[in-house]
């Protein structure tokens, strides 16, 4: 029984850290552009004082306080793109993510997956994978963790100019 409990604990702990290690291998690769923002940066961004009349900026700052990590990896390398697809598919299966939206439009494939929070609109994790994002046939992999409302994400993608933000905005409009 003791061995069983230890095995379960190890499995749960390793699964919680898999998102970190699964996608971190792309950080620093020559063929990959990386954007990584950690909780400390989000906290610093969220504590900025702004004019209370600017509702969109205030929404953005409020969202910053709810986020833990943002990782965006982009590549035009077919080798790296294939590896990103395999890694994200494996992660989706093990992390308990559910499909929010999938679009296949003229060679552009978009998958948006989420791990729900306390309510239907609350999200603990959002994973977006895009193949064929533009003329250069770019692949985009984005992982966002925290405790946020799905409807708030369009403000983040607009302000930070995140690749694939338009696709994410379309997915969250109806929520």
Buried (B, 14 or more C-beta within 10 A) or exposed (E): EEEEEEEEEEEEEEEEEBBEEBBEEBEEBEEBBBBBBEBEBBEEBBEEEEEEEEEEBBBBBBBBBBBBBBBBBBBBBEEBBEBBBEBBEEBBEBBEBEEBBEEEEEEBBBBBBBBBBEEEBBBBBBBBBBBBBEEEBBBBBBBBBBBBBBBBBBBBBBBBEBBBBBBBBBBBEEE
